[in-house]
Amino acid sequence: MFLLLAFALVTAPGEAAPGADAAAQLELVRPGRAQSAKPFEVPTPEGAKLSLADFRGRVVLLNFWATWCGPCKEEMPAMERLYQKFRVQGLVVLAVSNDSEGSSRSVARFVKESGFTFPVGLDPQLRVASLYGIRVLPASLIIDRKGSISYIALGPREWDRPAAATLFESLLR
């Protein structure tokens, strides 16, 4: 089982990955062994379907958040800036809301009022969060073009920092 809270996920010494310094600056954890992202499909606030498989071959910042989570709402504008900077190169920011059942309207309103343009999915029963072992919000997984989880962030990050740009530039090459 994929447990994000187990910090045995740290890269073995001597394995310097591209962007490793940037990842360290962002305080990202690297899985200790290769793990493929698990497929899922969720509804969008508009009623469409959103599937991770739709983004196969692209770098994905998969973020778990909720409208009631202050740190989540604080990091989302930086995620939008990151998305705008790198979407043409193939970056996808995919935000999965963990708001409760029946909150799709409030999620849609928040996303629209905030001007977020990245895809948003709904996970009110926490099925996707459970699939990935998410126990804290916000939480983000960075999935490489091959579909493997490259990095994990528990808690908010400043995704528009120079370190984030360096990291995503290395992943998008």
Backbone hydrogen bonds in HBPLUS format (Angstrom, degrees):
<---DONOR---> <-ACCEPTOR-->    atom                        ^
c    i                          cat <-CA-CA->   ^        H-A-AA   ^      H-
h    n   atom  resd res      DA  || num        DHA   H-A  angle D-A-AA Bond
n    s   type  num  typ     dist DA aas  dist angle  dist       angle   num
A0015-GLU N   A0012-ALA O   3.23 MM   3  5.93 157.2  2.28 141.4 142.5     1
A0020-ALA N   A0017-ALA O   2.94 MM   3  5.15 139.3  2.10 143.2 137.0     2
A0023-ALA N   A0019-GLY O   2.83 MM   4  6.10 155.4  1.89 154.5 162.6     3
A0024-ALA N   A0020-ALA O   2.88 MM   4  6.12 152.2  1.95 147.0 154.4     4
A0025-GLN N   A0021-ASP O   2.96 MM   4  6.26 154.1  2.03 146.9 153.8     5
A0026-LEU N   A0022-ALA O   3.02 MM   4  6.30 143.4  2.16 143.4 153.3     6
A0028-LEU N   A0023-ALA O   2.95 MM   5  5.28 172.3  1.96 150.0 152.1     7
A0027-GLU N   A0024-ALA O   2.98 MM   3  4.79 153.6  2.05  99.2 107.3     8
A0029-VAL N   A0152-ILE O   2.87 MM 123  5.03 169.8  1.88 150.3 152.8     9
A0152-ILE N   A0029-VAL O   2.71 MM 123  5.03 141.2  1.85 145.2 157.2    10
A0149-ILE N   A0035-GLN O   2.80 MM 114  5.74 167.6  1.82 176.9 177.8    11
A0037-ALA N   A0147-GLY O   2.73 MM 110  5.69 170.5  1.74 168.0 166.5    12
A0052-LEU N   A0040-PHE O   3.09 MM  12  5.83 156.3  2.15 153.3 160.0    13
A0042-VAL N   A0050-LEU O   2.81 MM   8  5.27 160.2  1.85 151.2 155.8    14
A0050-LEU N   A0042-VAL O   2.71 MM   8  5.27 154.7  1.77 161.3 170.4    15
A0122-LEU N   A0043-PRO O   2.76 MM  79  5.60 147.1  1.87 168.6 175.2    16
A0044-THR N   A0048-ALA O   2.84 MM   4  5.27 147.5  1.94 139.2 142.2    17
A0047-GLY N   A0044-THR O   2.95 MM   3  5.19 163.1  1.98 112.3 117.9    18
A0054-ASP N   A0051-SER O   3.02 MM   3  5.45 149.3  2.11 108.9 117.5    19
A0055-PHE N   A0052-LEU O   2.97 MM   3  5.67 164.6  2.00 121.8 126.8    20
A0056-ARG N   A0053-ALA O   3.24 MM   3  5.22 163.4  2.27 113.3 111.3    21
A0058-ARG N   A0055-PHE O   3.07 MM   3  5.66 145.1  2.19 143.8 143.4    22
A0092-VAL N   A0059-VAL O   2.82 MM  33  6.16 150.3  1.91 157.5 167.2    23
A0060-VAL N   A0143-ILE O   2.91 MM  83  5.01 160.1  1.95 143.2 149.9    24
A0143-ILE N   A0060-VAL O   2.78 MM  83  5.01 169.0  1.79 154.4 157.9    25
A0061-LEU N   A0092-VAL O   2.77 MM  31  6.19 162.0  1.80 163.5 169.9    26
A0094-LEU N   A0061-LEU O   2.92 MM  33  6.08 166.4  1.94 147.9 151.9    27
A0062-LEU N   A0141-LEU O   2.79 MM  79  5.08 157.9  1.84 165.4 163.6    28
A0141-LEU N   A0062-LEU O   2.79 MM  79  5.08 153.8  1.86 143.0 151.8    29
A0063-ASN N   A0094-LEU O   2.83 MM  31  6.11 164.9  1.86 153.3 158.5    30
A0096-VAL N   A0063-ASN O   2.67 MM  33  6.01 169.1  1.68 174.5 175.1    31
A0064-PHE N   A0139-ALA O   2.74 MM  75  5.24 164.0  1.76 164.7 169.8    32
A0139-ALA N   A0064-PHE O   3.24 MM  75  5.24 151.4  2.33 136.1 142.9    33
A0065-TRP N   A0096-VAL O   3.13 MM  31  6.28 159.5  2.17 145.8 148.2    34
A0098-ASN N   A0065-TRP O   2.62 MM  33  5.84 153.9  1.69 161.0 170.4    35
A0069-CYS N   A0066-ALA O   3.15 MM   3  5.31 162.3  2.18 108.2 113.5    36
A0073-LYS N   A0069-CYS O   3.07 MM   4  6.41 162.5  2.10 157.8 161.8    37
A0074-GLU N   A0070-GLY O   2.97 MM   4  6.24 145.6  2.09 150.0 160.6    38
A0075-GLU N   A0071-PRO O   3.12 MM   4  6.31 147.4  2.23 143.2 149.4    39
A0076-MET N   A0072-CYS O   3.20 MM   4  6.35 138.6  2.38 148.4 159.2    40
A0078-ALA N   A0075-GLU O   3.14 MM   3  5.53 123.4  2.47 108.8 122.1    41
A0079-MET N   A0075-GLU O   3.14 MM   4  6.50 146.5  2.26 146.4 156.5    42
A0079-MET N   A0076-MET O   3.07 MM   3  4.88 117.7  2.47  92.6 108.4    43
A0080-GLU N   A0076-MET O   2.95 MM   4  6.27 152.1  2.03 152.4 159.6    44
A0081-ARG N   A0077-PRO O   3.02 MM   4  6.35 155.4  2.08 145.2 151.4    45
A0082-LEU N   A0078-ALA O   2.95 MM   4  6.18 157.9  2.00 146.3 152.3    46
A0083-TYR N   A0079-MET O   2.86 MM   4  6.06 161.2  1.89 148.4 153.9    47
A0084-GLN N   A0080-GLU O   2.87 MM   4  6.13 161.9  1.91 152.4 156.8    48
A0085-LYS N   A0081-ARG O   3.00 MM   4  6.16 150.5  2.09 143.5 151.6    49
A0086-PHE N   A0082-LEU O   3.03 MM   4  6.23 149.2  2.13 152.3 159.8    50
A0087-ARG N   A0083-TYR O   2.81 MM   4  5.29 132.4  2.03 154.2 156.9    51
A0089-GLN N   A0086-PHE O   3.06 MM   3  5.30 129.9  2.32 103.8 117.0    52
A0091-LEU N   A0086-PHE O   3.18 MM   5  5.50 165.8  2.20 136.3 132.9    53
A0090-GLY N   A0087-ARG O   3.02 MM   3  5.08 155.8  2.08 102.6 110.2    54
A0095-ALA N   A0119-PRO O   3.04 MM  24  6.42 165.0  2.06 162.2 160.2    55
A0121-GLY N   A0095-ALA O   2.87 MM  26  6.28 157.6  1.92 149.5 156.1    56
A0097-SER N   A0121-GLY O   2.80 MM  24  6.06 165.0  1.82 158.4 153.2    57
A0123-ASP N   A0097-SER O   2.79 MM  26  5.72 147.5  1.90 162.3 167.6    58
A0103-SER N   A0100-SER O   3.19 MM   3  5.89 138.1  2.38 145.3 144.5    59
A0107-VAL N   A0103-SER O   2.97 MM   4  6.25 157.4  2.02 158.2 165.4    60
A0108-ALA N   A0104-SER O   2.89 MM   4  6.02 165.2  1.91 147.0 151.4    61
A0109-ARG N   A0105-ARG O   2.87 MM   4  6.05 159.6  1.91 148.0 153.9    62
A0110-PHE N   A0106-SER O   2.96 MM   4  6.07 162.7  1.99 143.6 148.3    63
A0111-VAL N   A0107-VAL O   2.94 MM   4  6.14 168.0  1.96 158.5 161.3    64
A0112-LYS N   A0108-ALA O   2.94 MM   4  6.08 165.3  1.96 150.6 155.0    65
A0113-GLU N   A0109-ARG O   2.86 MM   4  5.95 172.5  1.86 156.6 159.2    66
A0114-SER N   A0110-PHE O   2.97 MM   4  5.98 145.0  2.09 142.8 152.1    67
A0115-GLY N   A0111-VAL O   3.06 MM   4  6.14 119.7  2.43 135.5 149.8    68
A0116-PHE N   A0111-VAL O   3.17 MM   5  5.47 152.2  2.25 155.3 156.7    69
A0115-GLY N   A0112-LYS O   3.07 MM   3  5.11 144.0  2.21  99.8 110.6    70
A0126-LEU N   A0123-ASP O   2.99 MM   3  5.16 160.8  2.03 113.2 117.4    71
A0130-SER N   A0126-LEU O   2.90 MM   4  5.90 154.2  1.97 137.2 144.2    72
A0131-LEU N   A0127-ARG O   2.92 MM   4  6.09 150.8  2.01 139.5 148.2    73
A0132-TYR N   A0128-VAL O   3.11 MM   4  6.40 144.3  2.25 148.2 155.8    74
A0134-ILE N   A0129-ALA O   2.78 MM   5  4.91 160.7  1.82 152.6 149.2    75
A0133-GLY N   A0130-SER O   3.05 MM   3  4.79 155.0  2.11  98.0 105.9    76
A0155-GLY N   A0138-PRO O   2.73 MM  17  4.98 153.5  1.80 158.2 159.5    77
A0140-SER N   A0153-ALA O   2.80 MM  13  4.98 159.7  1.84 146.7 153.0    78
A0153-ALA N   A0140-SER O   2.79 MM  13  4.98 161.6  1.83 152.6 153.4    79
A0142-ILE N   A0151-TYR O   2.88 MM   9  5.09 166.0  1.90 146.8 147.4    80
A0150-SER N   A0142-ILE O   2.68 MM   8  5.54 159.0  1.72 163.2 170.9    81
A0151-TYR N   A0142-ILE O   3.43 MM   9  5.09 156.4  2.49 128.4 133.8    82
A0144-ASP N   A0148-SER O   2.83 MM   4  5.50 159.0  1.88 161.5 160.4    83
A0147-GLY N   A0144-ASP O   2.92 MM   3  5.39 162.7  1.95 117.0 122.3    84
A0161-ARG N   A0158-GLU O   3.13 MM   3  5.75 161.2  2.16 125.7 125.3    85
A0164-ALA N   A0161-ARG O   3.04 MM   3  5.34 124.1  2.36 105.3 118.6    86
A0165-ALA N   A0161-ARG O   3.18 MM   4  6.62 157.1  2.24 151.4 158.0    87
A0166-THR N   A0162-PRO O   2.92 MM   4  6.21 161.9  1.95 155.0 159.4    88
A0167-LEU N   A0163-ALA O   2.94 MM   4  6.16 159.9  1.98 147.0 152.5    89
A0168-PHE N   A0164-ALA O   2.90 MM   4  6.12 173.6  1.91 158.3 159.2    90
A0169-GLU N   A0165-ALA O   2.87 MM   4  5.94 152.3  1.95 148.2 156.4    91
A0170-SER N   A0166-THR O   3.11 MM   4  6.32 155.8  2.17 145.5 151.0    92
A0171-LEU N   A0167-LEU O   3.06 MM   4  6.40 149.8  2.16 145.5 154.4    93
A0172-LEU N   A0168-PHE O   2.88 MM   4  5.91 143.6  2.01 144.8 153.7    94
